Amino acid sequence: ASDVYKRQAFLEERVNKILDGYTTLKEERENLISQMRVNEMEVEQLREEISTLKNERSEVRARIERLIERLEGIPLE
């Protein structure tokens, strides 16, 4: 009978360890999913910022080109 109790205790311990491991993995998974969502939001913000900067660069380039054209049109004499 003592051997049966030892085996039962051993099995209970193993099941508890498995359940603890499952719980830990589930929490880690939820944390990773949460972090991934934060990262996705950051990526989207950075994409928007890049787009804005590209537009601004294009506008600045156009203004500089217009200024250069005006300067080229000024007679130096």
Solvent accessible surface area in square Angstrom, and as a share of the most:
residue,aa,sasa,rsa
1,A,103,0.80
2,S,71,0.46
3,D,95,0.49
4,V,99,0.57
5,Y,149,0.57
6,K,137,0.58
7,R,165,0.60
8,Q,95,0.42
9,A,60,0.46
10,F,118,0.49
11,L,109,0.54
12,E,92,0.41
13,E,91,0.41
14,R,115,0.42
15,V,80,0.46
16,N,85,0.44
17,K,115,0.49
18,I,109,0.56
19,L,98,0.49
20,D,91,0.47
21,G,31,0.30
22,Y,134,0.51
23,T,69,0.40
24,T,66,0.39
25,L,120,0.60
26,K,99,0.42
27,E,96,0.43
28,E,86,0.39
29,R,152,0.56
30,E,90,0.40
31,N,102,0.53
32,L,125,0.62
33,I,44,0.22
34,S,59,0.38
35,Q,93,0.41
36,M,102,0.46
37,R,149,0.55
38,V,67,0.39
39,N,66,0.34
40,E,99,0.45
41,M,123,0.55
42,E,88,0.40
43,V,66,0.38
44,E,84,0.38
45,Q,112,0.50
46,L,103,0.51
47,R,151,0.55
48,E,102,0.46
49,E,95,0.43
50,I,91,0.46
51,S,57,0.37
52,T,70,0.41
53,L,97,0.48
54,K,116,0.49
55,N,88,0.45
56,E,85,0.38
57,R,142,0.52
58,S,64,0.41
59,E,110,0.49
60,V,76,0.44
61,R,132,0.48
62,A,39,0.30
63,R,147,0.54
64,I,87,0.44
65,E,91,0.41
66,R,133,0.49
67,L,96,0.48
68,I,83,0.42
69,E,113,0.51
70,R,175,0.64
71,L,120,0.60
72,E,135,0.61
73,G,60,0.58
74,I,97,0.49
75,P,111,0.70
76,L,176,0.88
77,E,208,0.93
